[in-house]
Amino acid sequence: MSATRRQVLATLPLPKQVVDHLEQNSIELTMNESNQMNRSFLIENIKHYDGLIFTVNDKIDKELLSNIDPARFKALATFSVGYDH
């Protein structure tokens, strides 16, 4: 029996080391290749993912979170440096 691969959406291009680490841990990554993901795409498609990697430039609000499938979604992670954001 094979384990189900988790699906994670990243709103930004991630470094190769991060992508490799996710793949080694059976996480399928859908990654935006530009600097800013289209918000309407994010809102419409977040329900198909188990997690979201985002930046401080992405608006994470009630509108977005209401589209998450609570039975499926496991993690929100910011990809940033610094503090107070």
Secondary structure, 3 states (H helix, E strand, C coil): CCCCCEEEEECCCCCHHHHHHHHHCCEEEEECCCCCCCHHHHHHHHHHCCEEEECCCCCCCHHHHCCCCCCCCCEEEECCCCCCC
